[in-house]
Amino acid sequence: MTCAKCPLAAQRKRPVPGEGHPRASLVFVGEAPGAEEDRTGHPFVGRAGNLLTDIIVKGMKMKRDDVFICNVLKCRPPNNRTPNPEEVAQCEPYLLRQLEVIRPKVICALGATAAQTLLKTNESIKRLRGIWHDYHGIPFRVTYHPAYLLRNPTDKRKTWEDIQEIMRLLSGEVIPEL
């Protein structure tokens, strides 16, 4: 990835386009790379990444390589700040193309930035999670970002409920009305 469309490219160490199965049935979309991701070029490899991996492997009984994991932004914002609208606008076409190519059975947005970007809304995550959404005909679920869960472990139960709904959809047990 050789993008230089915004100032983030000048200060990144490595872009983090995402990784996983190219035809994954499940895509997790987060906000932006953190320091560890910037250093390695891989998404969700820090503490939040370890929690996401536990959710996938221990909770969902899947391999991390069976899903696709990416972020709205492909470069780290300074000091891990929330991406600004201009940065999102520059990176969003890459994300949309990834989803178009992969065509997963379900998308899981991790946190408000991913949810608001893909759903084109300013609604809070509390209003967006717990229900199914439609993203160009793909069922879409919103849950809390693993970094948030590390700071607010009481919301892990709500995230587990969201993950269970995704598992039901993947198994064919649930067909959401979109």
N, C-alpha and C positions, 0 to 999 in steps of 0.2 A: 504494500500500500504506500503510495508516494504522494498523497494529498498534501497540498499546502494552501488550502482555501481560506484558512483563518489563522490568527496569531498563535493558536495552541500548537500548531505544527512546529513552530520555531523553538519551542521550549520542551517539547516531548523528547524522551529518549527513544521510545519505540511506539509506533501505532499499535493499537490493540483491536484488530478487526473482528475478532470473535473466533470460536473454534468449536468443533464437534462434528457430528455426523452430517454430511451434506444433504441428506434426505430425512432429517430427524422428524419424528412425529410431534416432538415438543421443543419449542424454542423459549428460552428464558431471556428476557431483555432487561438489562439494568440501566443505570444512569450514565456512568462514565468510569474510565479506569482510575484506579488509585495509584499510590506510589509503587507498590509491589508489581502491579500490572504494567505500569509504565516501564519498570526496570526489566521485566521478563518478556513483555509482548503477549502475555496470555491473560484472558479475562478471569476475574474472580479467583485469584490465587492467594490473597491475604486472609485475614481472619474471617471476613465475610464470605470469602470464597470457600473456606473450609466448612463453614456452616451450610452453604448452598450444596456443596458436595455431600455432606451428611444427609441433607434432605433428599437428594437424588438417590444416593447409594443405600443408606439405611432406611429412609422413610419410604421411598418409591420403589425400592428394590430394582433399580436400573443402574446401568453404568454411566458414568459422566460422559463417555464417548458416544453414548446412544442419543444424547440430546445435543442441541446447539445452544451455546451460551454467547451472548454478545451484549453490547451497550448501545445506547443512543449515540453517545460521543465515542469516537475512536481514539481520542487523545485526552490526556489528563488535564483538567483545569487546575490552575495554581491553587495550592493549599486545599485541594479537594473541595473547592467551592461548588455550589450548584451551577450547572451550565446556564449560560445566558441565552436568550432567544436567538441571537445571531449565530452562536456556535451550534445550537440545535438545528437551525435552518441549513447550515453548511453540511452537517453530518447526516441529517435525516434521509436524504436520497440514497446514501449507502445502505442504511438500515432497511429502507423500504425495498431496495433491490435484493438484499439478502433474504428477506421474507418472501418476496416474489419467487426467487429461485428455489428456496427450500420447500415452500408450500406445506408447512406443518399442519397436523391435525388440530393443534392447539398452541396458543401463545400465552405465556405467563409473564406479565409485566411485574418487575420487581421494583416497587417504589413509585412515588408520585411522578417523577420526571418521565419515566418510561410510559406510564399509563397516560399521562396528559399529552405527551407527544403523539402517541399512536391513536388516541381517541379524540384528539383535537378538542380538548376541554380544559377548563381551569378548576374543575371539581376537585375536592379534597379526596385523598386516598380513602378516608373513612367512608365516603359516599360511593366510591367506585368499587371497593372490594366487596366480596361476598355475593356478587351477582355475575352472570355471564354477560359479556359484551360481544359485539360482532366487529371483526376487523376484516373487511373485504371478503366476507363469507367464511372467515376462520374464527372459530370460537376463541374467546379471549378472556382470560381471568387476571385480575389484579390482586396482588398481595404485597405484604410489607417487604422492604429490602432487607437482606440479611444483616447489613451494617446497622440498620435501625433495630433489628431484633437483638443484636448484641448489647445495645444500650437500653432496650425495653423488652426484656425477656418475657414479661407477662403477655405480650402479643404473639408469642410463638404458637399458642393454641389456635388463634384465629388463622394464622398462616397454615398450620397443619390442616385446618378445615378446608382452606382453599386448595391445598395440594391434594387432599382426598377427592375433591370434586374433579380436579384434573385427571386423577387416576381413574375415576369412574368413567369419565368421558373417553379416555384412552382405551379402556376395556370394553367400551360399547354399552356400558350399563346406563349411562346418562346421555341423552341427546338434548342439549339446551335449545330452547326456542330463541332464535336470534331475530 
